[in-house]
C-alpha cells in the first residue's frame, strides 16, 4: 500500500520535511517513489509547498495520506 507521508531532512535539531509517496512498510528515510512537496515547521508562518497536480494523481491511484499530511492537504484545499 502506498502512503503519502513526511520524510525528515535537515540538520540535527533543525528539521524540515519532504512530502513523499512511499511504500507503507519502508522506513521513514529510505528512497521514495515521488516527492510532491515540502514542509518546514520552523518558519513563521509555517512553509508548506505542495504540487497539487502530483498530489491529486497519487490520491487517485490509491495512495493514503498520513494524519499530518491529510491536515496539510486540508489547509491547501486538496481533497480526496
C-alpha positions in Angstrom: 0.0 0.0 0.0 1.3 3.4 -0.9 1.4 6.2 1.7 1.8 9.9 1.3 4.0 10.9 4.3 6.7 13.1 5.6 10.4 12.4 5.1 12.7 14.2 7.5 15.6 16.3 6.0 17.7 19.0 7.6 20.4 19.2 10.2 20.3 17.8 13.7 17.7 19.8 15.8 16.6 21.7 12.7 14.0 19.5 11.0 12.4 20.2 7.6 10.3 17.6 5.7 9.6 16.5 2.2 6.2 15.2 1.4 6.8 11.9 -0.4 5.0 8.9 -1.8 6.4 5.7 -0.4 5.5 2.1 0.3 3.9 2.0 3.8 6.3 -0.6 5.2 9.5 1.1 4.3 11.5 3.1 6.9 11.0 6.8 7.1 14.2 7.9 5.4 14.5 5.5 2.6 14.1 6.3 -1.1 10.6 7.4 -2.1 8.7 6.9 -5.3 7.9 10.6 -5.7 8.5 13.9 -4.0 5.3 16.0 -4.1 6.1 18.9 -1.8 7.9 20.2 1.3 7.0 21.3 4.8 9.0 23.5 7.1 7.5 23.9 10.6 10.4 26.1 11.8 9.5 29.2 9.8 6.9 31.8 10.9 4.4 31.3 9.3 5.0 27.6 8.6 6.0 26.9 5.0 4.0 24.3 3.0 4.6 23.8 -0.7 2.6 21.1 -2.4 2.4 20.2 -6.1 -1.4 19.8 -6.3 -1.4 18.0 -9.6 1.0 15.3 -8.4 -0.9 15.0 -5.1 -4.2 14.5 -6.8 -2.6 12.0 -9.2 -1.3 9.8 -6.3 -4.6 10.1 -4.4 -6.5 8.9 -7.5 -4.1 5.9 -7.7 -4.9 4.8 -4.2 -2.2 6.4 -2.0 -3.3 7.1 1.5 -2.1 10.3 3.3 -0.7 10.1 6.8 -2.6 12.1 9.5 -0.2 15.1 9.3 -0.2 15.1 5.5 -4.0 14.9 5.5 -4.1 18.1 7.6 -1.6 19.8 5.3 -3.7 18.8 2.3 -6.9 20.2 4.0 -5.1 23.5 4.6 -4.0 23.6 1.0 -7.5 22.8 -0.2 -6.6 19.4 -1.6 -9.4 16.8 -1.1 -9.6 13.1 -2.0 
